[in-house]
Amino acid sequence: MTDGLIRLGPWDLAVAALLMVIPAAISIGLRLGLAGQLALAGVRTVLQLAFIGLVLEWVFALDRWYWVVPVLAVMLLVAASAAVNRSSRRYRGAYLASFASLVLATGTVTFLSTEIIIGVDSWYEPQYVIPLLGMLLGNGLNGISLAMDRLLDGLVERRPAVEARLALGASLWTAVRPWVADAVRVGLTPIINSMMVVGIVSLPGMMTGQILAGADPRDAVAYQILIMFMIAGATAVGTILLCLLAYRLLADPLQRIRWDRIREA
């Protein structure tokens, strides 16, 4: 134990890996066909986290913006791609729209939080900006993916209603606004649900990690409150931006929806 932290060694993690036997056994017993995916997920978890641990240790030691920025760029690119790939439908320009939404939403919220609320010495201080952006991206891409899925599904499934509104003289924005609003609502639902039960039903990962590392519970709670508000803000901005960009990319100069630009994943 060092500074209140009980360190875990390779043997401890090997024993913890035995917990994966439980879902694997359930999969085999119920013939779910997930045993292979669970094994692959477990291996990827270990390799990816071990790799990022080495990278972060190196970046933290260098503490230079020109090493921090590439890490942030890779995180944003992967998150944008994952958000689109999770959707059952996509449209031309979806990857660019997802990336732009995440950059503007998570980048702005992270910068404001580190500079104004936390007050870091340098905007690129890796100890703060990388984990904070990572948590925003993990939740933001989920909100964006859900919003995209709901928006495209809603428009395709209710195409006759959209076309009828346009035929009656409604503007394109008026015709699609109900589905845009529904998509934003769906994108915000996960973070709202999390905020409703945080601290009562669940103890979030960041707060738990700080407490396990020996931090004062009050400090851990303060940072977790900050994180929840950051996630809510970034997710709201990201989902509305994604929907607005989708609206613009699907519209033509004659105020019609280009249905041919929407395709199955």
C-alpha positions in Angstrom: 0.0 0.0 0.0 1.3 3.5 -1.0 -0.5 6.7 0.0 -3.7 4.8 0.7 -3.6 2.9 -2.6 -3.5 -0.9 -2.7 -1.7 -1.7 -5.9 -2.8 -4.6 -8.1 -0.2 -6.8 -9.7 -0.4 -9.2 -12.7 -1.5 -12.1 -10.4 -4.3 -10.0 -9.0 -5.6 -9.2 -12.5 -5.3 -12.8 -13.6 -7.5 -13.9 -10.7 -9.9 -11.0 -11.6 -10.1 -12.4 -15.2 -11.7 -15.5 -13.8 -14.8 -13.5 -13.4 -15.2 -13.6 -17.1 -15.9 -17.3 -16.7 -19.4 -16.4 -15.4 -20.8 -14.6 -18.5 -19.0 -17.2 -20.7 -20.7 -20.0 -18.8 -24.1 -18.3 -19.1 -23.5 -17.9 -22.8 -22.6 -21.5 -23.3 -25.5 -22.7 -21.1 -28.1 -20.7 -23.0 -26.4 -21.1 -26.4 -26.1 -17.4 -26.9 -22.9 -17.7 -29.0 -21.2 -14.9 -27.1 -18.3 -16.9 -25.5 -15.9 -16.0 -28.3 -16.9 -12.4 -28.3 -16.5 -12.3 -24.5 -13.0 -13.8 -24.8 -12.0 -11.3 -27.5 -13.5 -8.4 -25.5 -11.5 -9.5 -22.4 -8.2 -9.7 -24.4 -8.9 -6.3 -26.1 -9.6 -4.7 -22.7 -6.3 -5.8 -21.3 -4.3 -4.9 -24.4 -5.9 -1.6 -25.0 -5.8 -0.4 -21.4 -2.2 -1.6 -21.0 -1.2 0.3 -24.2 -3.0 3.5 -23.2 -1.4 3.2 -19.8 2.0 3.2 -21.3 1.1 6.1 -23.7 -0.3 8.2 -20.9 2.6 7.6 -18.6 4.9 8.8 -21.5 2.7 11.8 -22.4 2.4 12.8 -18.7 6.1 12.7 -18.3 6.8 14.9 -21.4 4.0 17.4 -20.6 4.2 19.1 -24.0 1.2 20.3 -26.0 2.5 18.8 -29.3 2.3 15.4 -27.7 -1.0 15.9 -26.0 -2.9 17.2 -29.1 -2.2 14.0 -31.2 -3.6 11.9 -28.4 -6.7 14.1 -28.2 -7.1 13.9 -32.0 -7.0 10.2 -32.0 -9.5 10.0 -29.2 -11.9 12.2 -31.1 -11.5 10.4 -34.4 -12.1 7.0 -32.8 -15.1 8.3 -30.9 -16.7 9.9 -34.0 -16.2 6.7 -36.0 -17.7 4.6 -33.1 -20.7 6.9 -32.9 -21.6 6.4 -36.6 -20.8 2.7 -36.6 -23.2 2.1 -33.7 -26.1 3.5 -35.7 -28.3 1.2 -37.9 -28.5 3.9 -40.5 -26.2 6.6 -41.7 -26.0 9.3 -44.4 -23.4 10.9 -46.6 -21.2 13.1 -44.4 -22.2 11.3 -41.2 -18.6 10.7 -40.1 -17.6 14.4 -40.6 -20.8 15.5 -38.8 -20.1 13.2 -35.9 -16.5 14.4 -35.6 -17.4 18.1 -35.9 -20.2 17.7 -33.2 -17.8 15.9 -30.8 -15.0 18.4 -31.4 -17.2 21.4 -30.8 -19.2 19.9 -27.9 -16.5 18.1 -25.9 -13.7 20.4 -26.8 -15.5 23.5 -25.7 -16.8 22.0 -22.4 -13.4 20.5 -21.6 -11.6 23.8 -22.2 -14.1 25.9 -20.2 -14.0 23.4 -17.3 -10.2 23.2 -17.1 -9.6 26.9 -17.7 -12.4 28.5 -15.7 -13.6 25.9 -13.1 -10.5 23.9 -12.3 -8.0 26.5 -13.2 -5.1 24.4 -14.6 -1.8 26.1 -15.2 -1.7 25.1 -18.9 -4.7 24.3 -21.2 -2.9 21.1 -22.3 -2.1 19.8 -18.9 -2.5 16.0 -19.7 -3.4 15.0 -16.1 -6.7 16.8 -16.5 -7.5 17.3 -20.2 -7.0 13.7 -21.4 -9.1 11.9 -18.7 -11.8 14.6 -18.8 -12.1 14.6 -22.5 -12.1 10.8 -22.5 -15.1 10.7 -20.1 -17.0 13.2 -22.2 -16.3 11.3 -25.4 -17.4 8.0 -23.9 -20.8 9.5 -23.0 -21.1 11.9 -25.8 -20.6 9.3 -28.6 -23.4 7.3 -27.0 -25.8 10.3 -27.0 -24.8 11.2 -30.6 -25.3 7.6 -31.8 -28.7 7.3 -30.2 -29.8 10.6 -31.6 -28.6 9.7 -35.1 -30.3 6.4 -35.0 -33.6 7.8 -33.8 -33.5 10.8 -36.3 -32.9 8.7 -39.3 -35.2 5.9 -38.3 -38.0 8.4 -37.6 -37.6 10.2 -40.9 -37.5 7.0 -43.0 -40.4 5.3 -41.2 -42.5 8.5 -41.3 -41.5 9.6 -44.7 -45.1 10.0 -45.9 -45.9 12.3 -43.0 -42.8 14.4 -43.8 -43.7 14.6 -47.5 -47.3 15.5 -46.6 -46.1 18.4 -44.4 -43.9 19.7 -47.2 -46.8 19.3 -49.7 -49.0 21.4 -47.5 -46.5 24.2 -47.6 -44.5 23.7 -44.5 -40.8 24.6 -44.5 -38.3 21.7 -44.4 -37.4 22.6 -40.8 -41.0 22.7 -39.7 -41.5 19.3 -41.4 -38.7 17.5 -39.7 -38.6 19.4 -36.4 -40.6 16.8 -34.4 -38.2 14.1 -35.3 -35.2 16.3 -34.5 -36.7 17.1 -31.1 -37.3 13.4 -30.5 -33.8 12.5 -31.4 -32.3 15.0 -29.1 -34.5 13.8 -26.3 -33.4 10.2 -26.8 -29.7 11.3 -26.9 -30.1 13.0 -23.6 -32.0 10.3 -21.8 -29.0 8.2 -20.7 -27.2 11.0 -18.9 -30.5 12.2 -17.3 -31.2 8.7 -16.0 -27.6 8.5 -14.7 -27.9 11.8 -12.9 -31.2 10.8 -11.3 -29.6 7.8 -9.4 -25.9 8.8 -9.1 -24.7 8.5 -5.5 -27.8 6.5 -4.5 -27.9 3.5 -6.8 -24.5 3.9 -8.5 -21.1 5.3 -7.6 -19.5 6.4 -10.9 -16.1 5.2 -12.0 -14.2 8.4 -11.5 -15.4 8.9 -8.0 -14.8 5.3 -7.1 -11.3 5.4 -8.6 -10.4 8.5 -6.6 -11.6 7.0 -3.4 -9.8 3.8 -4.0 -6.6 5.9 -4.7 -7.0 7.5 -1.2 -8.6 10.8 -2.1 -10.8 12.6 0.4 -14.4 11.5 -0.4 -15.5 15.1 -0.5 -13.0 15.9 -3.2 -14.0 12.9 -5.1 -17.7 13.9 -4.9 -16.9 17.5 -6.0 -15.0 16.2 -9.1 -17.8 13.7 -9.9 -20.4 16.5 -9.7 -18.3 18.5 -12.1 -18.0 15.5 -14.5 -21.8 14.8 -14.5 -22.5 18.5 -15.4 -19.8 18.4 -18.0 -21.3 15.3 -19.6 -24.8 16.7 -19.6 -23.6 19.9 -21.3 -21.4 18.2 -23.8 -24.0 15.6 -24.7 -26.7 18.3 -25.2 -24.5 20.4 -27.4 -23.3 17.3 -29.3 -26.7 15.8 -30.0 -28.3 19.1 -31.2 -25.3 19.8 -33.4 -25.4 16.4 -34.9 -29.1 16.7 -35.7 -28.7 20.2 -37.2 -25.8 19.0 -39.3 -27.8 16.0 -40.4 -30.7 18.3 -41.3 -28.4 20.5 -43.5 -26.6 17.6 -45.1 -29.9 15.8 -46.0 -31.5 19.0 -47.4 -31.2 20.2 -51.0 -31.5 23.8 -52.2 -35.2 23.3 -53.1 -36.0 22.5 -49.4 -36.4 18.8 -50.0 -35.0 15.8 -48.2 -32.5 13.8 -50.2 -33.7 10.3 -49.2 -31.1 8.7 -51.4 -28.4 9.9 -49.0 -29.8 7.8 -46.2 -28.6 4.2 -46.2 -28.6 1.1 -44.1 -25.4 0.5 -42.1 
